[in-house]
Amino acid sequence: MADGRSDDAGRSGPSSSRRRSRPALTPIQRALALLTRREHSRRELTRKLVARGLDPDEVETVVTKLASEGWQDDTRFAEGLVRWRTGSGYGPIHIRAELATHGLDDSAIGDALDTFEGDWVENARDLIRRRYGDAVADDLALRRKATDLLMRRGFDGGCIRAAIHSDPATE
């Protein structure tokens, strides 16, 4: 430059300043950071913390402490997942399988599914109406598509039949 300064002199920004390093988070802080975003099952929380390089024994201690203090609760997690999945158009078979992948036992899964206050058939009907409209009962091709959709979403055969033949008077 004409005034004798170099091109880099006087600039500020990320290249000229040193980045401040954050103090490392403790295992309990890392677990709480995950739990404040959304509920996690005990198995899922443990897996995520170990995947982040934490000692498995220390993780087990932290997760046990958080569970005893009410920060982590498999029952609350399961009930929330049931609400979320039913609202997204999934059936009991799919939800049961998903809860099982989170390490919940059969009684906890059954209790969580029992918290669903709606009607599985009505949920299936709503999904079909949203996807295909009201003409499903009259169109064989749409009935097949709707049946496939409901099967993929985890509804059982009886529920699917009742939902496809959506005239409540025939039930």
LINQUI-V113253 format. One record per helix or strand of 3 or more residues. SS is the DSSP state (~ for helix, > for strand). FROM is the first residue (numbers start at 1). LEN is the number of residues. If there is no record, write none. Layout:
BEGIN
SS FROM LEN
SS FROM LEN
END
This chain:
BEGIN
~ 27 11
~ 42 10
~ 56 13
~ 74 14
~ 92 10
~ 106 9
~ 120 13
~ 136 3
~ 140 13
~ 157 8
~ 168 3
END
